[in-house]
Every structure is written in C-alpha cells, then in structure tokens.
Amino acid sequence: MIYFSASTNAFYPKSLRSDYQRSGSWPSDTIEVSKSDHAIYIGEPPEGMQRGADENGRPTWVPIPPIDLDTLAARKRSEIDTARDQAFATGLPYDIAGEPDVVQTRPQDQINLLGLSSKAQRLIADGVTDPVMPFRGQSNVTRMITPEQMDAMTLDALAHIEGIYQQSWDCKDTIKAALEAEDREGIEEVAW
C-alpha cells in the first residue's frame, strides 16, 4: 500500500509508516493511492509539468510555475556573461604580416595587447619602421611586424574588446529595464 501527501508532494510506503510516525515526520494529510497512480506520478512528468496535488489531495500533473523575475534576470545575465566570455575566447580574425590568423582577446590577452600597443607607439615615436616586433596569434606562429602594424592591430583588437563589453552592457541594461518594468517577455527576449 502506498500513501501520498499533498503537503510534501511525496509518496510514503505503508511498510515505513511506523518509522515515520515514531520520528514525527508522517504527514497528517496522507491518503492511500493505487499502485497505478503511484507508477504514473513517480515517473517522468510530461513536458512543462511537475507532480502536484489536485483539490482532493490526490497526485496529478500540474504546470511548472514560471520562475520569479529576479531569478530569470539573474539567469539571463549569466547567459550574457557566458556569451561575452565566449566572444573574448573566439578572438578577432586578423591578417598578421599578410597571413590570416586570430588575435586572442581573452582577459589575460588584454593586458598583453595594451603593453604591445604602448611599446609600438614608443617605437613609432622613435622613427622605427622595420618589422622588429614579434607577435604570436592563435595559430601559435611567431610573425615579425612593424611597430605601425602592431599599433594598428592592437588598436583594432582593443576596439573589438570594447565592442564585446558594450554589447554585454547593452544586454544587461535591457534586462535591468525589463526587470524594473516587470516585463517577463522583455527579459526572456534578451539574447547575445
């Protein structure tokens, strides 16, 4: 024999009833249910449904309630952070010394790009025009480029990074505005 409690949304075997009662954890609203009901409602629910109780306290499938707006907004912000990080990891396709490659733009690469830009600008100011600056893209091939090429490449990469951040901020601002307006659909529609 199997019992169901609407208050705990759980099944209890009759064989363990005395143990539950001794521990004071046997729900007061248990009702006996058939083996077939138990088999149905202990199983996988239909899409968009979860086990619940009907007005008589019997197990039934009920729609999964929508998550609250704060949780939805937090999930969307997390999705945006993941997409932003993936965009950084993808990098910037770029011709380096005439060869197609990718300038890496992950957070740890951004410091290197700033340093290379600064060094290139100093060399340009000193009148250096020869390919004296080594650079390694995602292909892991070292190429020698001029300070002017390095400056242009690092500025393009930094602009690419700024664009990724701006897209992230725009998405998060949209989420914030939709949350303040209690606009569930507006939050759900935000995508990278």
Secondary structure, DSSP 8 states (H G I E B T S, - for coil): -EEEETTTTEEEEGGGHHHHHHHT---TT-EEE-HHHHHHHTS---TTEEEEE-TTS-EEEEE-----HHHHHHHHHHHHHHHHHHHHHH-EEEEETTEEEEE--SHHHHHHHHHHHHHHHHHHHTT--SS-EEEE-TT--EEEE-HHHHHHHHHHHHHHHHHHHHHHHHHHHHHHHHHHTT-HHHHHH---
